[in-house]
Amino acid sequence: MLNKHFEHSNTRVGIIGGGIGGATIALKLSQQGANVLLFEKESSLVNGPPMCHLHAGGNLYREISDQQCVDLLKQSINTAKLYQDAIDYRPTIVAVPSHDNGKPSDVVSRLTVLQQEYQRLIALDPQNEILGPASEYFRLYQRPDLERLSQLTAPKHPKTPDEWMIAFAKQTDLTQLKFPVFLVQEYGISVFRLAALTSLALESSQYCELLTNTQVTSVTQNSAQKWHIETKRSGVDETFEVDYLINACGFRTGTIDDMIGLKPQRMVEFKAAYISRWNNDQTNWPEVIFHGTRGTKNGMTQLTPYPNGYFQIHAMTPDITLFEDGLVSSKQESAQPELPNKYIDKVNHQWDEQVINERTTKAIEKVAGFIPAFNSADIGGRPMYGAQQIPGEDATLRVADVAFQSNSYARCEIVKASSALPAANTIIGKLVELGLLADRYSKYCHSDFVDTSSTSDITEQQIAQRAEYLAQERGFPVDLARRTTPNIS
């Protein structure tokens, strides 16, 4: 990788951090004319907070504004177009529990706004119809509808909306819900297939130098405005020089800001999701979301299906996904919010087995409060975990992309994976504006532009093999690298 010849452009761009933000930016920049150095301290790309949902409309987050939901819808459509082989094409059920203060009518209002926006986006570009027809973006189910469906046999491979609802109708305690319940064409996304796609694309790019297992130890700028990046890799010190620097370090973004003397305000939140296996039900499920108030004992519960009975569980309660003192803010002396050591230990893969067992058991019990038979589920593996950055001071922020600190430094500040592509296109636009990238690439500056040429030649066999390898390497069941449904194309 170190012997690649850069002939496409004289501009060298350094990207620190190979999460979904850094990897996507590297992919797009190397594709469009910049010579890229991507530094990642882990052995592979796209590690970090648990990722399982496309967030096409922000239906998990009823506390955010309609505008953020519309932004997430647009961003998610473009993300699904770029990474369509990482998408799990099954719908999501959204339900309001009977004990919750929320109203199904509020869900209808938001879904209607999103459906209208989706229709508008399809009218602008038919290729935006990646979530199915706009008329089928969501469907309502009253209690009699679910009682009728509960009498049917759940198919192994559901295709119609009604077929996707059968398993839910049969297994859910309907007395726990308000009606209607909603089936939304909001899909899943696989962190392992995303990691596989970006890795394969960047490894084959002659314009990207991929430096994994590489810890950045110092960043300075010289009098010629070049950035010097000092690293340590396998015990060897190396120094690199770049014209433009992109900080894509995720929750560690503040560490690079500290190196160069910047002090922007940000927050960091540690979260975890839990892996269970429900052997009593081998039917393909949709994703299921039971709304709830974040941070309370009745916080939102999210059940994400994988093949062979595996389920990932988020529950936005203090004793499951959220952690006491797990949300911290930066202070005046440092741009890096300081998580307690016990969470840094977890980020560094040091979990106590008792904590894993206790929190996974509580997650299973939380789901079983709505789906009683789920109480027979077992612990299916280690948690998926990580820390999430939130720029600024609004803990509910879910849509963010890039901040430009100078003419040679950008900070990637995405909160959700779907913001990575807009961040990449925004940075391309900045480089064109600065004359560091040729004008012929100006069409890529538009935040809605999607070019799939760098991933279109990668085969399904390559993706599947790499994704399963990454799951095993990271200590997870290989089924978490597989999709419940194939690519709709």
N, C-alpha and C positions, 0 to 999 in steps of 0.2 A: 504494500500500500504506500510506503514512503517513496517509491521510485516512480510514481505517476508523473507524467509530463503535462504541465498546465499550458495549453496553447489557446484556450478559448477566450481569455481575458487577462489583462495585466493586474486586475484587482484581486487581492487575496483577502478573504473574509474568514475571520476566526469565530467559531461558535462554541461557547463553553456550555456544555450540558446536552446530553443526547436523549432527553425525554421526548414526548410526543411533539412538544414545541420546537426544540432544537433539531430533532430529526426531520420534521416536516420543512422547516426553514432551510436546512442543508439540502434536502431533496430538491426543493424548488429553485434555490439559488444556483446549485450546480447544474441543474437542468437549463437554466436561463442565462448562463454566461459568466458567473463568478467562480473563481477558484476557491474552494472551501476546505478549511481545516475544522473538523468536528472533534472536540475533546469530550470524552465521557469516562468518568472514573470507574464505572462498573464494567463488567465483561461483555455486556450486550446493551442494546438500545431499548428505550421505552420501558424503563422501570418506574416506580413511583406509586402514587395513590391508586387504590383499586378503581378500575375502569371497566364498566360493563354496559353502559347505556349511552345511546346516541344523543340524548337530550334534545330531540327534535321538537321543540316547543316548550321545553322547561316544565313539563307537567309534573315533575317531582316537586317543584318549588313553587307552591302557591303563594309564598310570601314575596316573590319578586314581581316586578312590574310587567305589564303587558308588553312594553317595548323590549325589555330583556328577553321575553319569551319569543317575540317576533325575530329578534336578532339571532337567538339560538336556533330557531327554525331554519333561517337562511344559511347560517353557518353549518348546521348539521347536514343540510342537503348537499352543500358543496363538499363537505368531508366525506359523505357517503359516495359521492361521485369519484373522488380521488382514491378512496380506500374501499371500494366496493367489495373487495375480496376479504375484508375484515368485518363486514357487517353480517349480523345474524338476522335474517329477514323473517322475524316473527313479531306479532303485535304485543301491545302492553295493555293490561287491564288496570283501570284506575277506579278505586272504590273509596267512598267516604264512610268511615265507621259510624255506627249509631251513637256512640258516646262522644263523637267529635263535634266541635262547634261549627265546622264547615258545612256548607250546603251544596248538594249536587248542582243546583242552579248556577252557582258560581263557576263550577267546572264547565258547564255547558256554555256559559258566556265566554270563557277564555278559549275553549276549543272552537267556538264559532269564529272568533277573531283569527285564530290560527288557520282554520280551514279557508277563510276568505283570503288570507295572505298567501297560503299555499296555492290557491287557484290563480292568484295574480302572478306568482312566480312561474307557474306552468305556462301562462299566457305569454310571458316574456321569453321563455325558453322551454320548449317541450321536454328537453332533457332533464329538467328539474322534477319531473314526475317520478322521482325515485322512491317515494313513499306510497306508491299506488295512486289510483285516481283520487282527485280532490274530493269528489262526492263520497268517497269511502274513508276519508281521513279518520272519522270516528263514527261509532254507532252506539246507540243507547239500548240498554237492556233493563226492563222493569222486572220486578220480582216474579210475576207469572211467566215471563219469558225464560228466566233461569230455572224455575221449577219444571217447566216443560222440557228444557234441554237436559236437566238432571236425569230424566228417564231414558236418555239415549246412551248408546255405547260410545265412549270416547275413541276416536280413530287414532291409530298409531302415528299417522302423518296428516294432521289437520291442514285444511286448505282454505275453507270458507270461514268468515267471521263466526258463524254459529258453531262450526266444528271446533274452533279455538276456544270457545266459551264452555264447552261441555265438561271438561275436567274440572274447571273452576266451579261450575254449577253443581256438580256432583259432590265435591269435597268441601266446599265452603259452608260455614254456618251462616245462612242468609239472615238470621235474626240479628247478627252483629253489624248489619250494613243498612245505610240509607239508600234510597233508589231515586233515579236510575243508577246503574253501574255502567262504565264506559269501556269500550274496546277501541283503542287508538293505534293508528299505524305509526308507532314510535318504536324503533328497532333497537337491537342490541349491538354492541361492538366488542370485539375480542382484543384484549391487550396483547395477547401472544401472537395473534395473526398480524396486528399492527406492527409489532416489533419485528416479525419476520419480513413483512413487506418492505418496511423502511430499510432494514439491514441489507436485504438482497439487492434493493435498488441502489443503495449507496455503495455497496461493495463492488458493483459492476460499473459504477460511474467513473469515468476517467478524470472527472473534475472535482472529486471529493476525496480527501485524505482522511480516513476514518481512524481515529486514535482512541481505542477503548483501553480499559485498564490504565488510564492516564489521569493523574491527579494534577490539577492546576495549582501551583503553589504561590505564584506571584504574577501580577499584571501591572505593567507600567507603560507610560507613553513618553517617547523621546521628543527631542526638539523638532524633528521632522514630522511629528504627529503620527508616527508609526507606533503600533502597539507591540510590546514585547511580552510574550506569554512564557513563563517558566513552568516547567512540568517535571513530574517524576513518574517514570514508567518502568516497572520491574526493577526498581532500585537505581535506575539510570536517570540522571538529570539531563533535560533537553530544553532548548530555548527556540521559540518560533516567533517570526515577525509577520504581522498582518497589517493591512491598510484600514480595515474596518472590523470592529469588535461587536459581537452580539452576545449578550448575557442571557442564557436560557437555562439557568441552573435550578429552575423550579423553586422549591421552598428554600434553597440555599442561595437564591439570587442576591441576597444582601451581603454575602461574603465577598463577592466580586465588587459590589458597590463600595464596601469598606476598603478594599485594596486600592481603589482609585479615588477615594475621598468623597463619595457621594452619600447622602443620607435621606433617601426618599422614605415616606411612611408606608408600611405594609404590615400585614398580618400573616401568620402561619397557623394552620390547624392540622393536628394529627387525627387521622381517622383509620378505621379498620372495617373490613367486611369478613364474613365468616363462611366457611365451606361446610356444607352438610351433604349427606347422601340419604335419600329416601327410597329404600329398596322396594317398598310396597307399591310404588307407582312408576311404571316405565313409560307412561304416556308423555308425548311432547306437550309441554306447557307453554303458555305465553308468559311474559314477564308480568308480575302482579305488584301493584302499588296500593297500599292502604294509607290514605292520608292521615296526618297527625301533626301535632304542634312540636316543632323541633326543640330538643333539649328537655322535654318532659317525659314521664314514664309512658305516655301514649304517643311518642314521636312516630313520624312516618316510617312505615315498614316496607321494604322492597325485596322481592323474591325473584331472583334471576335464574332461569333454567339453563342447564347444559345437558349433553347426552348422558345416558346411562344413570339417570337418577340423581345427578349432582345439582345442587342449588347453592348459589351465593346469596347471602343475606346481609342487607344493610338495615339497621334500625336506629333511627336518629334519637336515641335515648342515651343518658349518661352511663349506663352500665353495659352498652353493647357497642355501637359504632363510635359514639362520642366519648371523650375522656375528660375527667376533671383536670383543669389547668391545661387542656389540650389546645386551646385557642389563645395565642399570644401575639402581642404587638411589638413592633420595633421601638427602641428608645433613642433618646437624643444622641447617645454616645456611639450607637451602631445601627446600621441599616438592617442588620440581621436579627429578626425576632428570636429570642432564646427559648427554645423548648426545654422543659425539664429533662434531666439526664435519662430518666426512666423511659421517655419516649424516643430520645436519640438512640438509646440501646435497642429499642424495638425497630427503629428505622434501619439499624445496622444488623438486623436479623437475630437479635437476642431476645427471644420470647420465653417466658416461663410457661411450662406445660400446664400448670394449674390455671393460669390466666386464660390460656387458649381454651381449655376445657370449660371453664366457668362461663366465659363470654359466648362461646359457641352454643353451649347448652341454653343460655338465656335467649340467644337469637332464635333457636329452634322453638323454645317455649313461646316466644313472641308471635311467631308465625302460627303456631298451633292454637293460639287464641282465636284465630280466624278460620284456620283449616285444621280441625281437631285431629285428623289422622296423621298430620305431620309430626305429632309428638313421638312417633316411632322412628323419626330420622336420627341418624348417627352423625358424629363428627366425621367430616369427609376429607379433612386435610388441614394444613396450617392456614392462618388468616392471610388475606390480602390486605396490605396496609401501606401507609405512606403519609407524608405531610403535604398539604396543599397550600400554595401561596394565594393571598388575596391582596392585591394592591390597594393602597389607601386605607380608609378607616371604616368601610361599610362591610360588615361580615356577611351580608346577604348578596353581595355582588357575585354574579356568575358570568358576566360577559366582559372581557377585557382582552387586549391583544398586545400592543407595542407602545413603549414610551421612548422617545428620542431625547437623549440627554445632550448630545452634541452632534457635529457633522461626521463623527467617526465612531459613535457609540450608541447602540440601541439595547433596550431591555425588553425581552419577551416576558409578558406578564399574564399569560393565559391562566384562567381558572378552570375552564373545561376544555377537553380535547378538541371540540369543534371549533375553537377559536384559533387553532394552530395555522390553518390555511390562510385566513385573513391576515394573520400576523406576517406570514411569509410574503404575501402579495404586497402588503403595506411596506415592508422592508425593501422589496424589489423596486417599488415606486420611489422610495427615498434614494436608493442607489442610482437610479436613472436621473433623478432630479440633481444629484450631486455630480453627475458626470462620471460616476464610477462603473456604470453599466450602460451599454450602448442603447441609443434611443429605439433601436429595433425591438427592444424588449418592453416597450412602454405598454403594450396591450396586456402584459401580465400584472400591471400595477393595480388593475381593478380588483377590488376585494372579492368579487364574485367569480373571477376567472378560475377555471379548473382545467389543467392540462394533465392528462393521465398517461402521457407517453412514457414516463419513467417507470411506471408500474405495470403497464399493459402486457409486456412481454414475459412477465414472471408467471410460471405455470402453477396450477393448483397443487401439483405434487411437491414442487419446491416450497410453496407456502406452508402446506400441511406438515411436511417433514421438519422445517425449521421451527414452526410454531410449537410442535410437540416436543422437539428438543429443548426449546427454551422453557417450556412448562416443567419438564423433568429437571432441567438444570437449576431452576429456581425452587424446586421442591414441591410442585403442585401436581395433582392428577392430570394426565394427558387429556382427559375429556374436557378440561377447561380450555384447551386450545382448539376444540372442535365446535362446530356450529350445530344448532338443532335443526336448521334448515339450510339448503344450498342457496347459492346466488340466484336471485330471481331472473337474471339475464341468461 
